[in-house]
Amino acid sequence: MGIFVATEQPLELGSLVNLSFPPKILDNMADASDEKPETDAPGTIRVEGEVMWTTQNQEYSTPGMGIQFRNVDTITRSRIMDLIVTIAYLDLASETSKSKNDD
């Protein structure tokens, strides 16, 4: 389990990173707010990850890196999956709304 992070400056392969997913991240996505959520808020999901691959020197790809989560317990894994489902739902709802407005 992991995440793709779009960036023009990917880290070296094998680099370890600490990631935080604050609960307010979903509010920001829904509101398209520029305000950054607090990373120390209650309910924040924290995981360690390792850079496993990059798209560096691949002209056809979005620049970035693939990060594999490490040592994720069952509860954290479940919370991450819930977050992914919610993000996918918000994205689908946004696309559906755009499609209706284009008609």
C-alpha positions as CSV (number, residue, x, y, z in Angstrom):
1,M,0.0,0.0,0.0
2,G,1.3,3.4,-0.8
3,I,0.8,6.7,-2.6
4,F,2.0,8.7,-5.6
5,V,3.3,12.1,-4.8
6,A,3.4,14.5,-7.7
7,T,6.6,16.6,-7.5
8,E,9.2,18.2,-9.8
9,Q,11.9,17.2,-7.2
10,P,11.4,13.5,-6.2
11,L,13.6,12.1,-3.4
12,E,16.2,9.5,-3.9
13,L,15.1,5.9,-4.1
14,G,15.1,4.3,-0.7
15,S,14.6,7.7,1.1
16,L,12.4,7.4,4.2
17,V,9.6,9.9,4.7
18,N,7.0,10.6,7.4
19,L,3.5,11.3,6.0
20,S,0.6,12.9,7.8
21,F,-3.0,12.9,6.6
22,P,-5.0,15.3,8.7
23,P,-8.8,14.8,9.0
24,K,-9.3,18.3,7.6
25,I,-7.7,17.3,4.3
26,L,-11.2,16.1,3.1
27,D,-12.7,19.5,4.0
28,N,-10.0,21.3,2.0
29,M,-10.6,19.0,-1.0
30,A,-14.4,19.6,-0.9
31,D,-14.0,23.4,-0.5
32,A,-11.0,23.8,-2.8
33,S,-9.5,25.8,0.1
34,D,-5.9,27.0,0.0
35,E,-5.7,26.8,3.8
36,K,-3.4,24.0,4.9
37,P,-4.8,21.5,7.5
38,E,-3.1,21.1,10.8
39,T,-0.8,18.1,10.8
40,D,-1.1,17.7,14.6
41,A,-4.9,17.7,14.7
42,P,-6.6,14.8,16.6
43,G,-7.3,12.0,14.2
44,T,-4.3,12.7,11.9
45,I,-3.1,9.5,10.2
46,R,0.7,9.2,10.4
47,V,2.7,6.7,8.5
48,E,6.3,6.1,7.5
49,G,7.1,5.5,3.8
50,E,9.9,4.6,1.5
51,V,10.5,6.0,-2.0
52,M,10.3,3.0,-4.2
53,W,10.2,4.6,-7.7
54,T,10.2,7.9,-9.5
55,T,9.0,9.1,-12.9
56,Q,12.2,11.1,-13.3
57,N,13.5,11.1,-16.9
58,Q,10.1,9.8,-18.2
59,E,8.8,12.4,-20.5
60,Y,5.3,11.0,-20.8
61,S,4.6,10.8,-17.0
62,T,3.5,13.3,-14.3
63,P,6.8,14.0,-12.4
64,G,6.8,12.4,-9.0
65,M,7.5,9.4,-6.8
66,G,5.9,6.3,-5.5
67,I,6.0,5.9,-1.8
68,Q,5.3,2.6,-0.1
69,F,3.9,2.7,3.4
70,R,5.9,0.8,6.0
71,N,4.9,-0.9,9.2
72,V,1.2,0.0,8.9
73,D,-1.0,-1.6,11.5
74,T,-4.5,-3.0,10.7
75,I,-6.4,0.0,12.2
76,T,-4.2,2.6,10.3
77,R,-4.6,0.6,7.1
78,S,-8.3,0.6,7.5
79,R,-8.3,4.4,8.1
80,I,-6.2,4.9,5.0
81,M,-8.6,2.8,2.9
82,D,-11.5,4.8,4.2
83,L,-9.7,8.0,3.2
84,I,-9.0,6.7,-0.3
85,V,-12.6,5.6,-0.8
86,T,-13.8,9.1,0.4
87,I,-11.3,10.9,-1.9
88,A,-12.4,8.7,-4.9
89,Y,-16.0,9.5,-4.1
90,L,-15.4,13.2,-4.0
91,D,-13.4,13.0,-7.2
92,L,-16.2,11.0,-8.9
93,A,-18.8,13.5,-7.6
94,S,-16.8,16.4,-8.9
95,E,-16.4,14.8,-12.3
96,T,-20.2,14.0,-12.5
97,S,-21.0,17.6,-11.5
98,K,-18.6,18.9,-14.2
99,S,-20.2,16.6,-16.8
100,K,-23.7,17.9,-15.9
101,N,-22.6,21.5,-16.2
102,D,-21.0,20.9,-19.6
103,D,-24.4,19.6,-21.0
